């Protein structure tokens, strides 16, 4: 009897890694847009009359709809109901739409409009340009966070039983390359166009449109893969009622202790990373007494080691395991870096010391995400995986929304960065505690967080 082996699209090394590049490109451009105004903080404050509290409120607006309108919860339901193709294109469209509104809000043209005058007339402490930019950032944030969860589920689908942690690590490395790139490109474009804050935003908005085209190509590839999975009997054209996602399935997620440990670890860790990114160029500018462009270039080194180490750590996780241990190590490194920013760098304001701390923080940013996201499929059923990712992102977004507001107010109240850095390090301490409990729970229940992903 002869058995016919059916090769699927994701069995091809070239095809599955091409799919990864396409979805990662969208996230690369998204990460560029997220931080395009971070190296321009001083400039936007001068040009549009913002202060640190205004900038913090604007930074927090990215997560407002995700948190308070529960958009990310709906995004998870959409993802599990409609699949990665529809949800990915929807998220790309939201990012482009939100970016366009933000571009209008900070443009010179908008400042002279009646709409801007009306926006200036209420909540006068928050300028009309900031209101419009924040509205756009809210919409963009919905698309960006939805894209992040969609891409995670897409990689889990295409790399199931293969190099999943390596693939997720490479996707994160490519996305972080966007942070590195924008810290250099935004000031360069701004200086090229006479200290413009509009030109860098316009450039990154155009890149988001290219990212949408990349995901469209992936959609055609994924559609072909589904046809092959159906033909091979590994996937049904129509799911049964038992296989179809139901709203009540959310209860299975919320009742999982492991889910809450991962979610709380996630929100604490990322609340000490992404809000810090918003203020880091200005922190270095103030602490070292250097100009904004030099500070942005110095901080651009933050994701360099992360870009290199995250895929390597992902490969280590695939072949050797030790995911829970990596989470604990990442939290310890982050605590040490933020405490050094608070107490050591102000005493020894050296660019080389700052560079060492920034790059070391990037090591932490490799250890935790490389271990965190590939661990979720081990503790959550595939049927509700999209919702689980979105719920984790929703809980994470609560921190990412509130922490920039807190840091902005503390910064205005204290006039310095010591207290904000202590706050960031305290999040690291709590993240370490939850990662420790996660390892204990895994040892009791045997979820396999310390085991390799590739099955021999």
Secondary structure, DSSP 8 states (H G I E B T S, - for coil): --------GGGSHHHHHHHHHHHHHHHHHHHHHHTTTGGGHHHHHHHH---HHHHHHHHHHTTHHHHHS-HHHHHHHHHHHHHHHHHHHHHHHHHHHHHHHHHHHHSHHHHTSHHHHHHHTSSTTS-HHHHHHHHHHHHHHHHHHHHHHHHHHHHHHHTTTSSHHHHHHHHHHHHHHHHHHHHHHHHHHHHHTTS-SHHHHHHHHHHHHHHHHHHHHHHHHHHHHHHHHHHTTSS-SS--TTTS--GGGHHHHHT-HHHHHHHHHHHHHHHTTHHHHHHHHHHHHHHHT--HHHHHHHHTTHHHHHHHHHHHHHHHHHHT--HHHHHHHHHHHHHHHHHHHHHTTTTS--HHHHHHHHHHHHHHHHHHHHHHHHHHHHHS-GGGHHHHHHHHHHHHHHHHHHHHHHHHHHHHHHSSSHHHHHHHHHHHHHHHHHHHHHHHHHHHH---TTS-SS--
